[in-house]
């Protein structure tokens, strides 16, 4: 079963993926739209898809071990300040991923306490 180190990698990886997507959408896509290579409005679905992804991640967390979940949460809270300080993520990202970590822990604790 995956443990803390695997969860840590996932937590940091989630934040790194967010930065990559944010850079692509924020920097590359506008240039391609202005040049006429992409139609405007093509990426309106990114935010709703991200919200669904966060909800699915919280739902999947009920199957994670406590060690893996701790790794994910610590990875998120280690990576977020680094990218926020660099100006690559904003307060909404902090709220989203902080909420994800809190919701995942709350769900896992609720499941654990109800099985006792």
Secondary structure, DSSP 8 states (H G I E B T S, - for coil): ---HHHHHHHHHHHHHHHHHHHHIIIIIHHHHHHTTSS-TTTTTTHHHHHHHHHHHHHHHGGGS-HHHHHHHHHHHHHHHHHHHHTTSS-HHHHHHHHHHHHHHHHHHHHHHHHT-
